[in-house]
Amino acid sequence: MVQAAHDDCKNDPEFYETLLEDAQKPLYPGCRNFTKLSALVKLYNLKARYGWFDKKFSELLEIKIHACPNDCILYMNDLKDASSCLTYGISRWKLDRTKTKKRKEVPAKVMWYFPHIPRFGRLFWSPKITKDLIWHAQEREFDGKLRHPSDSPSWKLVDHRWPDFASEPRNLRLAISADGINPHSSMSSRHSCWPIIMVIYNLPPWLCMKRKFMMLSLLISGPRQPGNDIDVYLAPLLDDLKLLWEVGVESYDAHQQELFTLRAVLLWTINDFPAYGNLSGCTVKGYFACPICGEDTYSHRLKHGKKNSYTGHRRFLPCNHPFRKQKKAFNGEQEFRSPLQPLSGEEILRKIDVICNSWGKNKMTRGKLNSIFFDLEYWKYLHVRHNLDVMHIEKNVCESIIGTLLNIPGKTKDGLNSRPRFESNRTYLPPACYTLSKVEKKLFCQTLSQLKVPEGYCSNMRNLVSMEDLKLYGLKSHDYHALMQQLLLVSLRSVLPKHVRHAICRLSFLFNALCSKVVDVPALDKLQNDVVVTLCLLEKYFPPSFFDIMLHLIVHLVREVRLCGPVYLRWMYPFERFMKVLKGYVRNRNRPEGCIVECYIAEEAIEFCTEYLSNVDAIGIPSSVNINQKVGAPIPGGQVVIVDSNLWLHAHHYVLENTTIVQPYIEEHMEWLKLKNPRQSKRQKWLQNEHMRTFTYWFRKKIEVAIGNNEPISETLKWIAHGPSHYVSKYHGYVINGCRYHSKERDDLRATQNSGVSIIASTMQIASAKDQKPVFGELCFYGIINEIWDLDYTMFRIPVFKCDWIDNKNGIKVDDLGFTLVDFNKIAHKSDPFILASQAKQVFYVQDQLDPRWSVVLSTPQKDFLDKEGGDDLVDNSIEHHPFIGTLPEVEAFDAMDDSDAICIRGDCEGIWIENKSSM
């Protein structure tokens, strides 16, 4: 349907203009809300959004490709008329219930392929999307930092090696992700279908991972996963990628209104670790499980655990590091090996080029394969061809830490098989340095269970913690992410010996730095060294069984950040969310893949039409980014009240002080005060107080005089000088800048905490009450929202937060790890309680384990939203938000730099008794 319209319009641009004119015709004479086209698209929009049933789009489903159930061939090209597999003789068709007769025309297995070339062309038919697709060349920042893949060496390698490709900014840079999903959710764990999803990195970072621009490329039907045979199914995709690279296709640019030749390059793949092995052809288990270290992977088989341990991280340390000479603390040997250099793509290709692949589930040969991606001319030259997924690495590492600390069966890396064996009915495991006592376990779990975090930060921890079993249940990947980034640190503040606790803190800080959205390239060398040192510390404290392949892969993450850019554009979170959408399409559980295909095609067709219609929101971009986030919106349920005149004056004065167009009048008023009071003007404190007392009235008179003299004054300036209404709308909540804020009263009734705020503001600092020469400086203030006001200036409204602010002198302190702690009993700044809602930075508070009077301040991640261009005069002053920056604990401050065994045991904790299964 869409392709036919595209072809017609491409050959006849005038016909395209006629279609746009017809799209503006009303649904019926006098209709103002809908045109004929918008009404139709609105109905289909609802169908795609809510999964309404409808007849199948049969003409759009002609993209099935039959496949052998043994995953050895696709019935296409020369084999399109074959009736059975040439290798194993398996029938192409399903058998009837008797398993004897073939059901002709009913394939045993199918793959759905969604061609990309026409879809890429349709993107450029929208002037807005076309402009977004050249964002990387025209609008990104060039300051040497990594904010986007276009800043990375991998992107620049393509520009340098193929300048003709780089000369056209409309040429696409792509990535694909593959993973298996169970379309039946929890109803079945056996069925696995595999979607292949493609993203476009030309787009701005706030768009390239949105649902609208994530393209479903392939859908491999179940019930069995393809495994290493996935290359068979990737063949049609690779054919299109080769065409887009070698020849290109003619496309129409609606922004510049011209034809051009569109080309594309695949930068890398993004997968979890098993799929990494399937797509790369590398071994991801056994002795050589690390695809970067390859045959140089340091691993050894645990005698009793029957698993491989991946240690030996001292080889990545500088040559003169003291850890290299220690024996007892590690594996009993000194380490003199130099760090390995990963093989280049050309070296890998020379090694595997002699391998002859054989496909199918019945084949006897297993192991490394010749990846189909090397059929792409440029693939062997790329710095990074397959990305390690930080999401799954972080999740698995955090799960191992928590499982080991709490001794959760099935999750702990410590146990009978990790210690020396003794023949007895029961075995006593002495307390290791990482063993928690029962009191410490209870304190750890209690801290998590009492957490109140902002909405959307993570799951409600109260539902995931069992105080009876002292265990954690049902955590999702994002919950482990929140734990690893921040919550684990505050939960361990008063438990474990110092050296173990600080080693875990170092690991958390490093993951925090790895996930930064802006990467400072010169700091990566130190970050890599800190990663290696931290892994070596963990080797000293934790048993060899703790070091599975996930922990080892951390040592390679900094390299990929350096070469590919920020992690948040290369991990599995957006793809996992997209696959959840695909699972939601399933209505007929007997044909799950067919449901997914039907709904996806309907959605994509509607998304294409939506670009040309008004009053129809895109399905693939959240509605929250379609509103002006700088203005925001209140949560329904407010009330209008008359407020105290002094508070009203303070709120209005704060708005004036923080509005851009009022700044020249503020400077003029300060000069006027100095001229009028020459003796007092030298006292900065008096000048500031007098300005706050008189400016509001002076400013209003100033604007009234200007209006009376017919001077040009903007409407915004007129109304803001007049002041807001004394009838103020009060709300319990407000959504702005992608964050939801609540008043303290509302938070007390809920399981979340959305009332914490911080702000960095310029303030007058004095040494004492007699100080006549104060200085101005920036301070970070922390507070709690008491009330939310929506000030009505007739022509516009401005939301402000009335807060209780912590005293910066006596109520705030910073500990040795860089955590900020506040004391809610020390409230100050009562005469200046207001801030603009747009200036607030959301934080939340966790009661400190060491001293309940204090609370640890934790920040929430800044959410992305569309930075819409606008010429509004009413813009608040830019205020820099204080990020959470932890201080990496120095090794010398807590680690014994010798071979002492004292760091490996605890004398203040009970051990563990384990029943030997062999004796029972």
Secondary structure, DSSP 8 states (H G I E B T S, - for coil): -HHHHHHHHHH-HHHHHHHHHHTTSBSSTT--S-BHHHHHHHHHHHHHHHT------GGG-TTEEEB-TTSS-BS-GGGTT-SB-TTT--BSEEE-TTSSSEEEEEES-EEEE--SHHHHHHHTTSHHHHHHHTHHHHTS--SS-BSSGGGSHHHHHHHHH-HHHHT-TTSEEEEEEE--B-TTGGG-SS--BEEEEEEETTS-TTTTTSGGG-EEEEEE--SS--GGGHHHHHHHHHHHHHHHHHT-EEEEETTTTEEEEE-EEEEEEEE-HHHHHHHH----SSTT--TTTGGG---EE-TTT-SEE---GGGGS-TT-GGGG--TTTTSS-----------HHHHHHHHTT-----STT-S--S----GGGGSTTGGG-S-SEE--HHHHHHHHHHHHHHHHTT-TTT-S-SGGGS----SSEEEE--BTT---HHHHHHHHHHHHT----TTTS--GGGTEETTTTEE-S--HHHHHHIIIIIHHHHTTTSS-HHHHHHHHHHHHHHHHHT-SSB-GGGHHHHHHHHHHHHHHHHHHS-GGG--HHHHHGGGHHHHHHHH--GGGSSSHHHHHHHHHHHHT---TTSHHHHHHHHHHHHHHHHHHHTT-SS---SSS-GGGGS-TTT-EE-S--EEEE--HHHHHHHHHHHHHTBGGGHHHHHHHHHHHHHH-TTGGG-HHHHHHHHHHHHHHHHHHHHHHHHHTT----HHHHHHHH---SEEEEESEEEETTEEEE-HHHHTTSSS---EEEEEEEEEE-SSTT-SS-EEEEEEEEEEEEEEEEEE-SS-EEEEEEEEEE-TTTSEEE-TTS-EEEETT-EE-TT--EEEGGG-EEEEEEE-SS-TTEEEEEE-------------S--B--------------GGGTS-SS--SGGGB-SSS--EEEE-GGG-
